[in-house]
Amino acid sequence: MTVLSEKINMPTQQQALPGRSEALCVPTSHFVYRDHTLSPPFPGKNETAVFGLGCFWGAERKFWLLDGVYSTAVGYTAGFTPNPTYEEVCSGKTGHNEVVLVVYDPAIISYEALLKVFWESHNPTQGMGQGNDRGTQFYYESDSEKVLAEQTRAVFQMGLSAAEYGAITTEILPAPLFYYAEHYHQQYLAKNPAGYCGLGGTSITLGPL
């Protein structure tokens, strides 16, 4: 989990840590779906989506449990430091967020269904944090995905407002480069079932899609 420091101001590119040119080493296979690859190329007509809900351990589990999801991986995105380590991201000097890469078959599960899990699995009114963890945002790869993200945000906001929650602060951004996190973070809660999960929803549902 990335713990929020007292200051959550984003570093500038000049202030960010230099990072490294080599990617971090990750397993070839998913820990839960042993015959499914963790990194591309992915088979068939699978598509990808990236979501940030705070701590990526619990967020990843939310998505690997879904029918139609081929693979998931945790990593870092939207920062300046190339191939950052967990410790560097935790320092607040890379600009990255903890995120989940979801590889899914759109013939089995829709992008809207993934958005439903995203909205309902956390409290999107908490600014740059989710409890003690950094979040929340998601990243679109096409104009149609952006439209769906904005539409579901508007619908979910109506439910939140009716329950007297504040305004959604989630960022909806074009998909930046995704850096895989270290091997021990991948499918962490499958390896450590009693491990930390800081996710907590609002009990508000998005409704049928």
ChimeraX attribute file (.defattr): number of C-alpha atoms within 10 A of each C-alpha:
attribute: neighborCount
match mode: 1-to-1
recipient: residues
	/A:1	19
	/A:2	20
	/A:3	17
	/A:4	18
	/A:5	13
	/A:6	6
	/A:7	7
	/A:8	13
	/A:9	11
	/A:10	14
	/A:11	16
	/A:12	13
	/A:13	14
	/A:14	8
	/A:15	13
	/A:16	18
	/A:17	20
	/A:18	15
	/A:19	15
	/A:20	12
	/A:21	10
	/A:22	9
	/A:23	15
	/A:24	14
	/A:25	10
	/A:26	17
	/A:27	13
	/A:28	14
	/A:29	14
	/A:30	20
	/A:31	18
	/A:32	16
	/A:33	13
	/A:34	11
	/A:35	12
	/A:36	16
	/A:37	20
	/A:38	24
	/A:39	17
	/A:40	8
	/A:41	8
	/A:42	16
	/A:43	11
	/A:44	7
	/A:45	9
	/A:46	17
	/A:47	15
	/A:48	18
	/A:49	19
	/A:50	23
	/A:51	27
	/A:52	27
	/A:53	31
	/A:54	31
	/A:55	28
	/A:56	33
	/A:57	26
	/A:58	23
	/A:59	26
	/A:60	26
	/A:61	19
	/A:62	17
	/A:63	24
	/A:64	21
	/A:65	11
	/A:66	15
	/A:67	11
	/A:68	17
	/A:69	21
	/A:70	23
	/A:71	27
	/A:72	29
	/A:73	28
	/A:74	29
	/A:75	24
	/A:76	28
	/A:77	27
	/A:78	19
	/A:79	23
	/A:80	21
	/A:81	24
	/A:82	21
	/A:83	23
	/A:84	30
	/A:85	21
	/A:86	16
	/A:87	10
	/A:88	17
	/A:89	22
	/A:90	21
	/A:91	15
	/A:92	23
	/A:93	23
	/A:94	28
	/A:95	25
	/A:96	24
	/A:97	27
	/A:98	29
	/A:99	32
	/A:100	32
	/A:101	24
	/A:102	22
	/A:103	24
	/A:104	26
	/A:105	20
	/A:106	16
	/A:107	9
	/A:108	10
	/A:109	14
	/A:110	15
	/A:111	16
	/A:112	17
	/A:113	14
	/A:114	19
	/A:115	20
	/A:116	20
	/A:117	16
	/A:118	23
	/A:119	22
	/A:120	18
	/A:121	20
	/A:122	23
	/A:123	27
	/A:124	30
	/A:125	18
	/A:126	17
	/A:127	16
	/A:128	20
	/A:129	22
	/A:130	23
	/A:131	17
	/A:132	15
	/A:133	22
	/A:134	28
	/A:135	29
	/A:136	28
	/A:137	22
	/A:138	22
	/A:139	21
	/A:140	20
	/A:141	14
	/A:142	10
	/A:143	10
	/A:144	10
	/A:145	17
	/A:146	16
	/A:147	12
	/A:148	15
	/A:149	21
	/A:150	13
	/A:151	13
	/A:152	18
	/A:153	20
	/A:154	14
	/A:155	13
	/A:156	20
	/A:157	21
	/A:158	16
	/A:159	16
	/A:160	22
	/A:161	12
	/A:162	10
	/A:163	12
	/A:164	9
	/A:165	15
	/A:166	13
	/A:167	14
	/A:168	18
	/A:169	17
	/A:170	21
	/A:171	15
	/A:172	16
	/A:173	14
	/A:174	15
	/A:175	16
	/A:176	14
	/A:177	13
	/A:178	19
	/A:179	24
	/A:180	25
	/A:181	24
	/A:182	17
	/A:183	15
	/A:184	10
	/A:185	18
	/A:186	25
	/A:187	22
	/A:188	20
	/A:189	17
	/A:190	15
	/A:191	13
	/A:192	9
	/A:193	9
	/A:194	9
	/A:195	12
	/A:196	13
	/A:197	16
	/A:198	18
	/A:199	20
	/A:200	14
	/A:201	13
	/A:202	15
	/A:203	13
	/A:204	18
	/A:205	16
	/A:206	22
	/A:207	11
	/A:208	7
	/A:209	8
